[in-house]
Amino acid sequence: MLLRPIELLQIWTGGLSFHGGLAGVVLASVLFAREHRVPWRRLADGLVLSAPFAILLVRCANFVNAELYGRVAPAWVPWAMRFPTDPAAARVSPELKDGPLVGGRLARPGTLAGLFLLGYAAARFLVEFTRQPDAQFAGPGNALGTVFGPLSMGQVLSLGVALRGVALLWWRPRARGPGGGAGDGS
């Protein structure tokens, strides 16, 4: 993909990950905030209020579609779901094939957005240890699909999301001069 960056725009070949969708929302919200002269940090705080519910709905759809499930678990794990559509389940353990299918004001604008980004990044980073590796990165010499040392692509991208969350929490925009109104920090 890095050799052919045009593939980044071909969303019909595999859809968008959360990270790509987040980049699109950030870009759109920055443009909206500029056009309507709305402090972006306040807008970001409002937008993240709907994000957990949206993520829940997307994950429910992933479950129904039998996609983005975890790694194949041993048969003795009582809480594990076994998806017969998973080709890795048959390779790892043939007996798994027959398993069941199963509003208010904040003192510092940007705080909610920063906390959400940090929380999502931490949760996603940890969940990546249990997810089936992305097919485009996994292979005979790289069964875990790592892309940067021991980290998966989702973990690398989540580190970037976490850094943005930290920046929102600690970076304070400059106050504008007299008559110019307050900046994004108001």
TILOFI-232848 format. One record per residue (C-alpha): x, y, z; residue in one letter; residue number from 0. Coordinates in steps of 0.2 Angstrom, whole numbers, m for minus. Each point is the difference from the previous one (the first is absolute). Example, Ala and Ser with C-alpha at 12.3 -4.5 7.8 and 13.67 -1.06 7.14 Angstrom:
REM TILOFI-232848
REC, 62, m22, 39, A, 0;
REC, 6, 17, m3, S, 1;
This chain:
REM TILOFI-232848
REC, 0, 0, 0, M, 0;
REC, 14, 12, 4, L, 1;
REC, 7, m4, m18, L, 2;
REC, m17, 4, m8, R, 3;
REC, m8, 14, 11, P, 4;
REC, m14, 2, m12, I, 5;
REC, m7, m17, 8, E, 6;
REC, m4, 11, 16, L, 7;
REC, m14, 8, m10, L, 8;
REC, m7, m17, m7, Q, 9;
REC, m12, m3, 15, I, 10;
REC, m11, m11, m11, W, 11;
REC, 14, m13, 1, T, 12;
REC, m2, m3, 19, G, 13;
REC, m8, 14, 9, G, 14;
REC, 7, 12, 13, L, 15;
REC, 7, m4, 16, S, 16;
REC, m4, 10, 16, F, 17;
REC, 16, 10, m3, H, 18;
REC, m4, 5, m18, G, 19;
REC, m18, 5, 6, G, 20;
REC, 7, 10, 14, L, 21;
REC, 12, 9, m12, A, 22;
REC, m15, 4, m11, G, 23;
REC, m10, 7, 15, V, 24;
REC, 14, 10, 6, V, 25;
REC, 3, 8, m17, L, 26;
REC, m19, 3, m2, A, 27;
REC, m2, 8, 17, S, 28;
REC, 15, 11, m2, V, 29;
REC, m7, 7, m17, L, 30;
REC, m18, 1, 8, F, 31;
REC, 7, 10, 15, A, 32;
REC, 10, 12, m11, R, 33;
REC, m15, 3, m11, E, 34;
REC, m12, 3, 14, H, 35;
REC, 12, 8, 12, R, 36;
REC, m3, m13, 13, V, 37;
REC, 14, m4, 12, P, 38;
REC, 6, m17, m6, W, 39;
REC, 4, m7, 18, R, 40;
REC, m18, 3, 5, R, 41;
REC, m6, m8, m16, L, 42;
REC, 11, m15, 3, A, 43;
REC, m7, m2, 18, D, 44;
REC, m17, m1, m7, G, 45;
REC, 4, m12, m14, L, 46;
REC, 8, m13, 12, V, 47;
REC, m16, m1, 10, L, 48;
REC, m7, m11, m14, S, 49;
REC, 16, m9, m4, A, 50;
REC, m2, m14, 13, P, 51;
REC, m18, m4, m5, F, 52;
REC, 6, 0, m19, A, 53;
REC, 14, m12, 4, I, 54;
REC, m11, m12, 9, L, 55;
REC, m12, m1, m15, L, 56;
REC, 15, m3, m12, V, 57;
REC, 7, m14, 11, R, 58;
REC, m18, m8, 1, C, 59;
REC, 0, 1, m19, A, 60;
REC, 17, m8, 0, N, 61;
REC, m6, m14, 11, F, 62;
REC, m15, m3, m11, V, 63;
REC, 10, 0, m15, N, 64;
REC, 13, m12, 8, A, 65;
REC, 14, 12, m3, E, 66;
REC, 14, 7, 10, L, 67;
REC, m1, m14, 13, Y, 68;
REC, 14, m5, 12, G, 69;
REC, 13, m13, m2, R, 70;
REC, m5, m18, 0, V, 71;
REC, m1, m6, 18, A, 72;
REC, 2, m17, 7, P, 73;
REC, m16, m11, 1, A, 74;
REC, 1, 1, 19, W, 75;
REC, m3, 19, 1, V, 76;
REC, m18, 1, 5, P, 77;
REC, m3, 18, m5, W, 78;
REC, 8, m2, m18, A, 79;
REC, m11, 2, m15, M, 80;
REC, 4, m11, m15, R, 81;
REC, m4, 6, m17, F, 82;
REC, m1, m14, m13, P, 83;
REC, 3, 13, m13, T, 84;
REC, 18, 3, 6, D, 85;
REC, 13, m9, m11, P, 86;
REC, 13, 2, 14, A, 87;
REC, m11, m11, 12, A, 88;
REC, 0, m15, m11, A, 89;
REC, 19, 2, m3, R, 90;
REC, 4, 1, 19, V, 91;
REC, m12, m13, 6, S, 92;
REC, m11, m10, m11, P, 93;
REC, m12, m4, 14, E, 94;
REC, m4, 18, 2, L, 95;
REC, m9, 0, m17, K, 96;
REC, m15, m8, 8, D, 97;
REC, m1, 13, 14, G, 98;
REC, m16, 11, 3, P, 99;
REC, m3, 16, m10, L, 100;
REC, m2, 11, 10, V, 101;
REC, m7, 182, 49, G, 102;
REC, 6, 11, 13, G, 103;
REC, 15, 12, 0, R, 104;
REC, 18, m6, 4, L, 105;
REC, 13, 11, 7, A, 106;
REC, 12, m5, m14, R, 107;
REC, m8, m3, m17, P, 108;
REC, 8, m16, m8, G, 109;
REC, 0, m10, 16, T, 110;
REC, m13, m12, m5, L, 111;
REC, 7, m2, m17, A, 112;
REC, 17, m3, 7, G, 113;
REC, m6, m13, 13, L, 114;
REC, m10, m9, m13, F, 115;
REC, 15, m1, m12, L, 116;
REC, 11, m6, 14, L, 117;
REC, m13, m13, 6, G, 118;
REC, m3, m7, m17, Y, 119;
REC, 18, m1, m4, A, 120;
REC, 4, m9, 16, A, 121;
REC, m14, m12, m2, A, 122;
REC, 4, m3, m19, R, 123;
REC, 18, m3, 4, F, 124;
REC, m4, m13, 13, L, 125;
REC, m13, m9, m11, V, 126;
REC, 12, m1, m14, E, 127;
REC, 9, m13, 10, F, 128;
REC, m15, m12, m2, T, 129;
REC, m6, 5, m18, R, 130;
REC, 3, m11, m15, Q, 131;
REC, 14, 9, m10, P, 132;
REC, m4, 10, m15, D, 133;
REC, 2, m11, m15, A, 134;
REC, 10, 12, m10, Q, 135;
REC, 14, 0, 14, F, 136;
REC, m1, m18, 6, A, 137;
REC, 10, m13, m10, G, 138;
REC, 11, m16, 3, P, 139;
REC, 14, 11, 7, G, 140;
REC, m11, 11, 10, N, 141;
REC, m14, m9, 7, A, 142;
REC, m5, 14, 12, L, 143;
REC, m1, 13, m14, G, 144;
REC, 12, 12, 9, T, 145;
REC, 5, 15, m10, V, 146;
REC, 12, 10, 12, F, 147;
REC, 10, m11, 12, G, 148;
REC, m13, m10, 10, P, 149;
REC, m14, 12, m4, L, 150;
REC, m15, m3, m12, S, 151;
REC, m6, 14, m11, M, 152;
REC, m15, 3, 11, G, 153;
REC, 12, 2, 15, Q, 154;
REC, 12, 12, m10, V, 155;
REC, m16, 10, m6, L, 156;
REC, m6, 0, 18, S, 157;
REC, 16, 8, 6, L, 158;
REC, m3, 14, m11, G, 159;
REC, m18, 2, 6, V, 160;
REC, 7, 0, 18, A, 161;
REC, 12, 14, m4, L, 162;
REC, m14, 11, m7, R, 163;
REC, m10, m4, 16, G, 164;
REC, 15, 6, 10, V, 165;
REC, 2, 15, m10, A, 166;
REC, m18, 5, 2, L, 167;
REC, 2, m2, 19, L, 168;
REC, 16, 10, 2, W, 169;
REC, 2, 12, m14, W, 170;
REC, m9, 16, 3, R, 171;
REC, m4, 12, m15, P, 172;
REC, 6, 18, 1, R, 173;
REC, m13, 12, 5, A, 174;
REC, m4, 13, m13, R, 175;
REC, 3, 18, 2, G, 176;
REC, m13, 13, 5, P, 177;
REC, m16, 0, m11, G, 178;
REC, 6, m16, m9, G, 179;
REC, m10, m11, 12, G, 180;
REC, 6, m16, 9, A, 181;
REC, 9, m13, m10, G, 182;
REC, m5, m19, 0, D, 183;
REC, 3, 0, 19, G, 184;
REC, m15, 10, 5, S, 185;
